[in-house]
């Protein structure tokens, strides 16, 4: 009789399974990076010109990448302590509160971060990505059991995040509701982490979270500002 176990455990099966698993991890990183990217884009917009914004994203994400790899390597130790997830949850909820409790400057957008120095934005970008990584790394570990695969997925995820954040910096000036939608999704991730600390059984399924984020971003892209207003915002340097 043909041995199915022998087939699934053969070198051929492993060779097929590995790239498929990597594609799954990359897809997960891409889906879970949208809310992260908009948070990083908003932080970078606190700098006065596009050149500084690009440099801050590059430097911040290099530090974030190192922190993310350290988190992956030490995940079996770090994730035993609920205090790390609590700190990440409170940090993300603080970002949301800082945004929504800031003065409304009209045209449906709030005053956001402002930095007098390039170096002020870098740690905020790095630690924001680290807070999001607490959720994405946990998901990656649940999907794959090979460390190098998780690191490869995380590496590609950070690269994709850099390009996404760059796109969002431009889109935030164009779409009226996008920034609000992004920060609501940041709040959802923060609440998810908080629920995982309080009672893991209360954590909503990943599919439900992805669906909610998809609906929020559909709303975020639903209304454009007028070209004249986009040009005015771009030239003023205000988000």
GUBA-683563 format. One record per residue (C-alpha): residue in three letters; x, y, z. Coordinates in nm, 2 decimals, decimal comma. Example, Ala and Ser with C-alpha at 12.3 -4.5 7.8 and 13.67 -1.06 7.14 Angstrom:
<recs>
r = ALA; xx = 1,23; yy = -0,45; zz = 0,78
r = SER; xx = 1,37; yy = -0,11; zz = 0,71
</recs>
This chain:
<recs>
r = UNK; xx = 0,00; yy = 0,00; zz = 0,00
r = UNK; xx = 0,13; yy = 0,35; zz = -0,09
r = UNK; xx = 0,26; yy = 0,53; zz = 0,22
r = UNK; xx = 0,11; yy = 0,89; zz = 0,23
r = UNK; xx = 0,32; yy = 0,98; zz = 0,53
r = UNK; xx = 0,63; yy = 0,90; zz = 0,34
r = UNK; xx = 0,52; yy = 1,13; zz = 0,05
r = UNK; xx = 0,44; yy = 1,42; zz = 0,28
r = UNK; xx = 0,77; yy = 1,38; zz = 0,47
r = UNK; xx = 0,98; yy = 1,34; zz = 0,16
r = UNK; xx = 1,24; yy = 1,59; zz = 0,04
r = UNK; xx = 1,01; yy = 1,68; zz = -0,25
r = UNK; xx = 0,72; yy = 1,77; zz = -0,01
r = UNK; xx = 0,95; yy = 1,98; zz = 0,20
r = UNK; xx = 1,08; yy = 2,16; zz = -0,11
r = UNK; xx = 0,73; yy = 2,24; zz = -0,21
r = UNK; xx = 0,60; yy = 2,33; zz = 0,14
r = UNK; xx = 0,89; yy = 2,57; zz = 0,22
r = UNK; xx = 0,83; yy = 2,83; zz = -0,05
r = UNK; xx = 0,45; yy = 2,80; zz = 0,00
r = UNK; xx = 0,50; yy = 2,87; zz = 0,37
r = UNK; xx = 0,72; yy = 3,17; zz = 0,29
r = UNK; xx = 0,45; yy = 3,31; zz = 0,06
r = UNK; xx = 0,19; yy = 3,27; zz = 0,34
r = UNK; xx = 0,41; yy = 3,45; zz = 0,58
r = UNK; xx = 0,48; yy = 3,73; zz = 0,33
r = UNK; xx = 0,10; yy = 3,76; zz = 0,26
r = UNK; xx = 0,03; yy = 3,78; zz = 0,64
r = UNK; xx = 0,30; yy = 4,05; zz = 0,68
r = UNK; xx = 0,15; yy = 4,25; zz = 0,39
r = UNK; xx = -0,20; yy = 4,23; zz = 0,53
r = UNK; xx = -0,09; yy = 4,31; zz = 0,89
r = UNK; xx = 0,14; yy = 4,59; zz = 0,78
r = UNK; xx = -0,13; yy = 4,83; zz = 0,64
r = UNK; xx = -0,22; yy = 4,97; zz = 0,98
r = UNK; xx = 0,14; yy = 4,98; zz = 1,08
r = UNK; xx = 0,24; yy = 5,16; zz = 0,77
r = UNK; xx = -0,02; yy = 5,44; zz = 0,82
r = UNK; xx = 0,10; yy = 5,49; zz = 1,17
r = UNK; xx = 0,46; yy = 5,52; zz = 1,06
r = UNK; xx = 0,36; yy = 5,75; zz = 0,77
r = UNK; xx = 0,17; yy = 5,98; zz = 1,01
r = UNK; xx = 0,47; yy = 5,99; zz = 1,25
r = UNK; xx = 0,71; yy = 6,07; zz = 0,95
r = UNK; xx = 0,47; yy = 6,35; zz = 0,84
r = UNK; xx = 0,57; yy = 6,53; zz = 1,16
r = UNK; xx = 0,89; yy = 6,63; zz = 0,99
r = UNK; xx = 0,89; yy = 6,95; zz = 0,78
r = UNK; xx = 1,00; yy = 6,82; zz = 0,44
r = UNK; xx = 0,99; yy = 6,50; zz = 0,23
r = UNK; xx = 1,36; yy = 6,44; zz = 0,23
r = UNK; xx = 1,37; yy = 6,43; zz = 0,62
r = UNK; xx = 1,06; yy = 6,20; zz = 0,61
r = UNK; xx = 1,23; yy = 5,95; zz = 0,39
r = UNK; xx = 1,55; yy = 5,95; zz = 0,59
r = UNK; xx = 1,35; yy = 5,91; zz = 0,92
r = UNK; xx = 1,16; yy = 5,61; zz = 0,77
r = UNK; xx = 1,48; yy = 5,45; zz = 0,65
r = UNK; xx = 1,67; yy = 5,50; zz = 0,98
r = UNK; xx = 1,37; yy = 5,41; zz = 1,20
r = UNK; xx = 1,29; yy = 5,09; zz = 1,01
r = UNK; xx = 1,66; yy = 4,98; zz = 1,02
r = UNK; xx = 1,64; yy = 5,00; zz = 1,40
r = UNK; xx = 1,29; yy = 4,85; zz = 1,39
r = UNK; xx = 1,43; yy = 4,56; zz = 1,18
r = UNK; xx = 1,70; yy = 4,48; zz = 1,43
r = UNK; xx = 1,44; yy = 4,50; zz = 1,72
r = UNK; xx = 1,20; yy = 4,27; zz = 1,52
r = UNK; xx = 1,47; yy = 4,01; zz = 1,46
r = UNK; xx = 1,56; yy = 4,02; zz = 1,83
r = UNK; xx = 1,20; yy = 3,97; zz = 1,91
r = UNK; xx = 1,17; yy = 3,67; zz = 1,68
r = UNK; xx = 1,48; yy = 3,51; zz = 1,82
r = UNK; xx = 1,37; yy = 3,56; zz = 2,18
r = UNK; xx = 1,00; yy = 3,52; zz = 2,12
r = UNK; xx = 0,97; yy = 3,19; zz = 2,32
r = UNK; xx = 1,11; yy = 3,38; zz = 2,62
r = UNK; xx = 0,95; yy = 3,73; zz = 2,56
r = UNK; xx = 0,60; yy = 3,61; zz = 2,49
r = UNK; xx = 0,59; yy = 3,42; zz = 2,82
r = UNK; xx = 0,56; yy = 3,76; zz = 2,99
r = UNK; xx = 0,23; yy = 3,94; zz = 2,95
r = UNK; xx = 0,40; yy = 4,27; zz = 3,06
r = UNK; xx = 0,55; yy = 4,30; zz = 2,71
r = UNK; xx = 0,22; yy = 4,27; zz = 2,53
r = UNK; xx = 0,06; yy = 4,51; zz = 2,79
r = UNK; xx = 0,33; yy = 4,77; zz = 2,72
r = UNK; xx = 0,27; yy = 4,73; zz = 2,34
r = UNK; xx = -0,10; yy = 4,76; zz = 2,38
r = UNK; xx = -0,08; yy = 5,07; zz = 2,60
r = UNK; xx = 0,17; yy = 5,23; zz = 2,36
r = UNK; xx = -0,05; yy = 5,18; zz = 2,06
r = UNK; xx = -0,36; yy = 5,31; zz = 2,25
r = UNK; xx = -0,15; yy = 5,61; zz = 2,35
r = UNK; xx = -0,08; yy = 5,68; zz = 1,99
r = UNK; xx = -0,45; yy = 5,66; zz = 1,91
r = UNK; xx = -0,54; yy = 5,88; zz = 2,20
r = UNK; xx = -0,27; yy = 6,14; zz = 2,10
r = UNK; xx = -0,43; yy = 6,16; zz = 1,76
r = UNK; xx = -0,80; yy = 6,17; zz = 1,83
r = UNK; xx = -0,77; yy = 6,39; zz = 2,14
r = UNK; xx = -0,56; yy = 6,65; zz = 1,95
r = UNK; xx = -0,73; yy = 6,97; zz = 1,82
r = UNK; xx = -0,93; yy = 6,93; zz = 1,51
r = UNK; xx = -0,78; yy = 7,16; zz = 1,24
r = UNK; xx = -1,08; yy = 7,14; zz = 1,01
r = UNK; xx = -1,14; yy = 6,93; zz = 0,69
r = UNK; xx = -1,18; yy = 6,62; zz = 0,90
r = UNK; xx = -0,83; yy = 6,59; zz = 1,02
r = UNK; xx = -0,65; yy = 6,63; zz = 1,35
r = UNK; xx = -0,32; yy = 6,79; zz = 1,44
r = UNK; xx = -0,06; yy = 6,52; zz = 1,45
r = UNK; xx = 0,30; yy = 6,47; zz = 1,55
r = UNK; xx = 0,54; yy = 6,76; zz = 1,50
r = UNK; xx = 0,92; yy = 6,72; zz = 1,54
r = UNK; xx = 1,18; yy = 7,00; zz = 1,56
r = UNK; xx = 1,46; yy = 6,74; zz = 1,50
r = UNK; xx = 1,50; yy = 6,45; zz = 1,26
r = UNK; xx = 1,63; yy = 6,24; zz = 1,55
r = UNK; xx = 1,31; yy = 6,28; zz = 1,75
r = UNK; xx = 1,11; yy = 6,08; zz = 1,49
r = UNK; xx = 1,34; yy = 5,78; zz = 1,46
r = UNK; xx = 1,28; yy = 5,62; zz = 1,80
r = UNK; xx = 0,90; yy = 5,67; zz = 1,77
r = UNK; xx = 0,90; yy = 5,50; zz = 1,43
r = UNK; xx = 1,12; yy = 5,21; zz = 1,56
r = UNK; xx = 0,91; yy = 5,14; zz = 1,87
r = UNK; xx = 0,58; yy = 5,17; zz = 1,69
r = UNK; xx = 0,69; yy = 4,90; zz = 1,45
r = UNK; xx = 0,81; yy = 4,69; zz = 1,75
r = UNK; xx = 0,47; yy = 4,73; zz = 1,92
r = UNK; xx = 0,29; yy = 4,60; zz = 1,60
r = UNK; xx = 0,55; yy = 4,32; zz = 1,58
r = UNK; xx = 0,42; yy = 4,17; zz = 1,90
r = UNK; xx = 0,10; yy = 4,08; zz = 1,71
r = UNK; xx = 0,25; yy = 3,99; zz = 1,37
r = UNK; xx = 0,54; yy = 3,78; zz = 1,52
r = UNK; xx = 0,29; yy = 3,58; zz = 1,73
r = UNK; xx = 0,09; yy = 3,51; zz = 1,41
r = UNK; xx = 0,40; yy = 3,41; zz = 1,21
r = UNK; xx = 0,51; yy = 3,17; zz = 1,49
r = UNK; xx = 0,17; yy = 3,01; zz = 1,48
r = UNK; xx = 0,19; yy = 2,95; zz = 1,11
r = UNK; xx = 0,56; yy = 2,84; zz = 1,07
r = UNK; xx = 0,79; yy = 2,65; zz = 1,30
r = UNK; xx = 1,12; yy = 2,72; zz = 1,12
r = UNK; xx = 1,31; yy = 3,02; zz = 1,25
r = UNK; xx = 1,47; yy = 3,12; zz = 0,92
r = UNK; xx = 1,13; yy = 3,12; zz = 0,75
r = UNK; xx = 0,99; yy = 3,36; zz = 1,01
r = UNK; xx = 1,30; yy = 3,58; zz = 0,98
r = UNK; xx = 1,27; yy = 3,58; zz = 0,60
r = UNK; xx = 0,90; yy = 3,67; zz = 0,62
r = UNK; xx = 0,98; yy = 3,95; zz = 0,87
r = UNK; xx = 1,26; yy = 4,08; zz = 0,65
r = UNK; xx = 1,04; yy = 4,11; zz = 0,34
r = UNK; xx = 0,76; yy = 4,25; zz = 0,56
r = UNK; xx = 0,99; yy = 4,54; zz = 0,68
r = UNK; xx = 1,09; yy = 4,61; zz = 0,32
r = UNK; xx = 0,73; yy = 4,61; zz = 0,21
r = UNK; xx = 0,64; yy = 4,83; zz = 0,51
r = UNK; xx = 0,90; yy = 5,09; zz = 0,40
r = UNK; xx = 0,73; yy = 5,12; zz = 0,05
r = UNK; xx = 0,38; yy = 5,12; zz = 0,20
r = UNK; xx = 0,46; yy = 5,39; zz = 0,44
r = UNK; xx = 0,61; yy = 5,60; zz = 0,16
r = UNK; xx = 0,28; yy = 5,56; zz = -0,04
r = UNK; xx = 0,07; yy = 5,64; zz = 0,27
r = UNK; xx = 0,26; yy = 5,97; zz = 0,32
r = UNK; xx = 0,12; yy = 6,08; zz = -0,02
r = UNK; xx = -0,22; yy = 5,93; zz = 0,02
r = UNK; xx = -0,28; yy = 6,09; zz = 0,36
r = UNK; xx = -0,29; yy = 6,43; zz = 0,18
r = UNK; xx = -0,53; yy = 6,30; zz = -0,08
r = UNK; xx = -0,80; yy = 6,10; zz = 0,10
r = UNK; xx = -1,00; yy = 6,28; zz = 0,36
r = UNK; xx = -1,08; yy = 5,98; zz = 0,60
r = UNK; xx = -0,77; yy = 5,78; zz = 0,55
r = UNK; xx = -0,58; yy = 5,90; zz = 0,86
r = UNK; xx = -0,89; yy = 5,85; zz = 1,08
r = UNK; xx = -0,94; yy = 5,50; zz = 0,94
r = UNK; xx = -0,57; yy = 5,41; zz = 1,00
r = UNK; xx = -0,57; yy = 5,52; zz = 1,36
r = UNK; xx = -0,89; yy = 5,33; zz = 1,43
r = UNK; xx = -0,72; yy = 5,02; zz = 1,30
r = UNK; xx = -0,42; yy = 5,10; zz = 1,52
r = UNK; xx = -0,66; yy = 5,11; zz = 1,81
r = UNK; xx = -0,80; yy = 4,77; zz = 1,71
r = UNK; xx = -0,45; yy = 4,62; zz = 1,72
r = UNK; xx = -0,39; yy = 4,78; zz = 2,06
r = UNK; xx = -0,72; yy = 4,64; zz = 2,19
r = UNK; xx = -0,64; yy = 4,30; zz = 2,05
r = UNK; xx = -0,31; yy = 4,29; zz = 2,24
r = UNK; xx = -0,49; yy = 4,42; zz = 2,56
r = UNK; xx = -0,75; yy = 4,15; zz = 2,53
r = UNK; xx = -0,48; yy = 3,88; zz = 2,49
r = UNK; xx = -0,33; yy = 4,00; zz = 2,82
r = UNK; xx = -0,67; yy = 4,00; zz = 3,00
r = UNK; xx = -0,82; yy = 3,68; zz = 2,86
r = UNK; xx = -0,69; yy = 3,51; zz = 2,54
r = UNK; xx = -1,04; yy = 3,37; zz = 2,48
r = UNK; xx = -1,18; yy = 3,72; zz = 2,42
r = UNK; xx = -0,94; yy = 3,78; zz = 2,13
r = UNK; xx = -1,13; yy = 3,81; zz = 1,80
r = UNK; xx = -1,04; yy = 3,57; zz = 1,52
r = UNK; xx = -0,77; yy = 3,68; zz = 1,28
r = UNK; xx = -1,02; yy = 3,67; zz = 0,99
r = UNK; xx = -1,26; yy = 3,90; zz = 1,17
r = UNK; xx = -0,97; yy = 4,15; zz = 1,24
r = UNK; xx = -0,86; yy = 4,14; zz = 0,87
r = UNK; xx = -1,22; yy = 4,20; zz = 0,75
r = UNK; xx = -1,27; yy = 4,49; zz = 0,99
r = UNK; xx = -0,94; yy = 4,65; zz = 0,88
r = UNK; xx = -1,04; yy = 4,60; zz = 0,51
r = UNK; xx = -1,37; yy = 4,78; zz = 0,57
r = UNK; xx = -1,21; yy = 5,06; zz = 0,75
r = UNK; xx = -0,96; yy = 5,11; zz = 0,47
r = UNK; xx = -1,24; yy = 5,10; zz = 0,22
r = UNK; xx = -1,39; yy = 5,39; zz = 0,41
r = UNK; xx = -1,06; yy = 5,56; zz = 0,43
r = UNK; xx = -1,02; yy = 5,56; zz = 0,06
r = UNK; xx = -1,38; yy = 5,66; zz = -0,01
r = UNK; xx = -1,34; yy = 6,04; zz = -0,03
r = UNK; xx = -1,08; yy = 6,25; zz = -0,20
r = UNK; xx = -0,99; yy = 6,61; zz = -0,12
r = UNK; xx = -1,01; yy = 6,86; zz = -0,40
r = UNK; xx = -0,68; yy = 6,90; zz = -0,60
r = UNK; xx = -0,65; yy = 7,26; zz = -0,48
r = UNK; xx = -0,67; yy = 7,15; zz = -0,11
r = UNK; xx = -0,42; yy = 6,87; zz = -0,17
r = UNK; xx = -0,18; yy = 7,12; zz = -0,32
r = UNK; xx = -0,23; yy = 7,36; zz = -0,03
r = UNK; xx = -0,17; yy = 7,09; zz = 0,23
r = UNK; xx = 0,14; yy = 6,96; zz = 0,05
r = UNK; xx = 0,29; yy = 7,31; zz = 0,03
r = UNK; xx = 0,21; yy = 7,40; zz = 0,39
r = UNK; xx = 0,39; yy = 7,08; zz = 0,52
r = UNK; xx = 0,09; yy = 7,01; zz = 0,74
r = UNK; xx = -0,07; yy = 6,66; zz = 0,75
</recs>
